[in-house]
Amino acid sequence: MRFFVGAVAVALLAGCSSPSDLLSSEPAVTVSSAKSPKAFALCVFPQWQEHSSSATMTETAHGYRLVNGFAQQTDDVLEISQTKAGSIAKLYQRVAWSQLGRSGIRDSLQQCR
């Protein structure tokens, strides 16, 4: 019984992640766009909201950040930064290999380039 309780506790802790946790890893996808960070974010964000009503978009010092997740688990973070030619967007995902039901998030990046 102790083993079971310990295993459940470890599994619950492993599922918790914050935006900063995701940003400390390599991006799953990186795309460049001729659009400004604001234009790119406004193009992508409706599809993120369609995926999850808890998705948020905030302005940062260098562009925009979109965050998708719930409770204490962040699933996706999109960092959009200004470049000389437009913007660069980096998508960080908690479980990049598990795209079941999340392909629209990646597709939105390609559609809005």
C-alpha positions in Angstrom: 0.0 0.0 0.0 2.9 2.4 0.8 4.4 1.7 -2.6 1.1 2.6 -4.3 0.7 5.9 -2.4 4.3 6.8 -3.2 3.9 6.0 -6.9 0.7 8.1 -7.1 2.5 11.0 -5.4 5.4 10.8 -7.8 3.0 10.7 -10.8 1.1 13.7 -9.6 4.3 15.7 -9.1 5.6 14.7 -12.5 2.6 16.2 -14.2 3.1 19.7 -12.7 4.8 22.1 -15.0 5.0 25.9 -15.3 5.7 28.1 -18.3 9.3 28.7 -17.0 9.8 24.9 -16.8 8.9 24.5 -20.5 11.0 27.5 -21.5 14.1 25.9 -19.9 13.9 23.2 -22.6 14.5 23.2 -26.3 11.5 24.4 -28.5 9.5 21.7 -30.2 8.9 24.0 -33.2 10.4 27.3 -34.4 9.0 29.3 -37.3 9.8 32.7 -38.8 7.3 35.1 -40.1 7.3 38.4 -41.9 4.4 39.5 -39.6 5.0 41.6 -36.5 4.8 39.7 -33.2 1.4 41.3 -32.5 0.0 40.3 -35.9 1.3 36.8 -35.6 -0.1 36.4 -32.0 -3.5 37.7 -33.0 -3.6 35.2 -35.9 -2.6 32.2 -33.8 -4.5 33.0 -30.6 -8.1 32.2 -31.8 -7.0 28.6 -32.7 -5.4 28.3 -29.2 -8.7 29.4 -27.6 -10.5 26.9 -29.8 -8.3 24.2 -28.4 -8.6 25.4 -24.8 -10.7 28.2 -23.4 -8.0 28.7 -20.7 -5.4 29.8 -23.2 -3.9 33.2 -22.5 -2.0 35.8 -24.4 0.2 38.4 -22.8 2.5 41.1 -24.1 6.2 40.7 -23.1 9.2 43.1 -23.4 10.1 41.6 -26.8 6.8 40.4 -28.2 4.0 38.1 -27.0 3.6 34.9 -25.0 0.7 32.4 -25.4 0.2 29.8 -22.7 -2.1 26.8 -22.8 -2.8 24.6 -19.9 -5.0 24.1 -16.8 -4.6 24.1 -13.0 -0.9 23.7 -12.3 0.0 22.1 -15.6 1.2 24.1 -18.6 1.0 22.1 -21.8 2.2 24.7 -24.4 4.0 28.0 -24.4 4.5 30.1 -27.6 7.2 32.8 -27.4 6.9 35.3 -30.2 9.8 37.8 -30.5 10.6 40.7 -32.8 13.3 40.3 -35.4 14.5 42.6 -38.1 12.5 40.8 -40.8 9.3 40.3 -38.7 9.1 37.8 -35.9 10.2 34.4 -34.7 7.9 32.0 -32.8 9.1 29.2 -30.6 6.7 26.6 -29.4 7.5 24.8 -26.2 5.4 21.7 -25.3 5.3 19.6 -22.2 4.9 16.4 -24.1 5.9 17.2 -27.6 5.6 13.7 -28.9 2.0 13.4 -27.6 0.0 15.4 -30.1 -3.4 13.7 -29.7 -5.9 16.5 -29.9 -3.2 19.2 -30.0 -2.2 19.2 -33.7 -4.2 22.4 -34.2 -1.7 24.3 -32.1 1.2 23.3 -34.4 -1.0 23.8 -37.5 -1.8 27.4 -36.4 1.9 28.3 -36.5 2.2 27.2 -40.1 -1.1 28.8 -41.2 -0.2 32.2 -39.7 3.4 32.5 -41.0 
